[in-house]
Amino acid sequence: SSTFSRDNFKRGLRLLAFAISFSLAMELVSYFGQMEMHVYFNVFHLLALGILFYSLVTRGEKKQTQTEGKDWRSLLLLVLGIIFLYLGSAVAKSPYLEHDYLMFIGLYSRDLPGMADYLPLFPWFGMFLIGAAIGRLFYQDRRSLMPQGWTKPLTLWAALCSSWGATL
């Protein structure tokens, strides 16, 4: 969706504000509910940082011609995505630390507090970057590749599945 957005920087900042607010709300739930439901770094934080990074990489692109600066930017996103995926396996095998200051990248101590949700940068930021590169490749015209009427049954099916999952 970063490929289709008009202002990724503003969108990323809004999502980051939401992510921080969500984390603070979960801290209040953890404190007053006397249970460990912490959310220090989850999918909202990851997407916000990904969208902000994407906006920095693609800044100034609208002033260029259709393909003038897109190739190196797409390649940069792809290469960085692969690096994050590769480093993700190294981070997963790394020894525990004495602190949790680097938890957002996947490094933490043995006595990590209970969390309601956790999604570290390594390797998942790489998935975001690779997805952004693929989006730039397939959606250069910023239009859907699916025929208009064809997506309606899929959208309905996805909505039903997600509502059933939420109910369960």
Buried (B, 14 or more C-beta within 10 A) or exposed (E): EBBEBEEBBEBBBEBBEBBEEBBEEBBEBBEEEEEEBBBBBBEBBBBBBBBBBBBEBBEEEEEEEEEEBBEEBBEEBBEBBBBBBEBBEEBEEEEEEEEBEBBBBBBBBEEBEEBBBBBBBBBBBBBBBBBBBBBBBEBEEEEEEEEEEEEEEEEEEEEEEEEEEEEE
